[in-house]
């Protein structure tokens, strides 16, 4: 089987840049370097307050990236929808964040929000954009996700990362079940949130049909000690162990 692709989330690079103003580090250069070092994609998650990724960054990245471009965000924000439709990335990942939320912390209720998601997903797909929606590892929610017409789901992996050191078999079990269900109902499978060098290889080994992981915070943190090129190669190697 082909190893899952690594998409590097560069939000934290933008946070560092914004902390001092100016353009250091250069976000576009970092993204291109990530591609050159072996990343199969670049992920950004612009928020309304532009506290890390700015909307102008998204346009600039679209002009230069040669690998997959994944834009995450809440489709209930009209500004986000307009941005995605204008940029036309490879993939849009729909996340149910609330305004001002520090980081993503839950997936969609694909049962209660089915009608809304179906409408939004069709809108992006009509523009030629692959869609993925953030989902908790619950078989019923995965099954309901298929009804929305989405191309893929992204499993929210915080609970796996949190419990990995305590009992990795128990921690990964609901994700394996969700992955099997996703394949049964015809959904592509992505994953992300708090995946790291410590827990990624085991996750990739256990999850069938995994196509892509999006990793930002842990990867950029590791790069401070290990260097960006070496870190991307280490994460890519961990995925290949799957």
Secondary structure, 3 states (H helix, E strand, C coil): CCCCEEEEECHHHHHHHHHHCCCCCCHHHHHHHHHHCCCCEEEECCCCCCCCCCHHHHHHHHHHCCCEEEEEECCCCHHHHHHHHHHCCCEEEECCCCCCCCCCCCCCCCCCCHHHHHHHHHHHHHCCCEEEEEECCCHHHHHHHHHCCCCEEEEECHHHHHHCCCCHHHHHHHHHHHHHHHHHCCCEEEEECCCCCCCHHHHHHHCCCEEEEEECHHHHHHHHHHCHHHHHHHHHHHHHCC
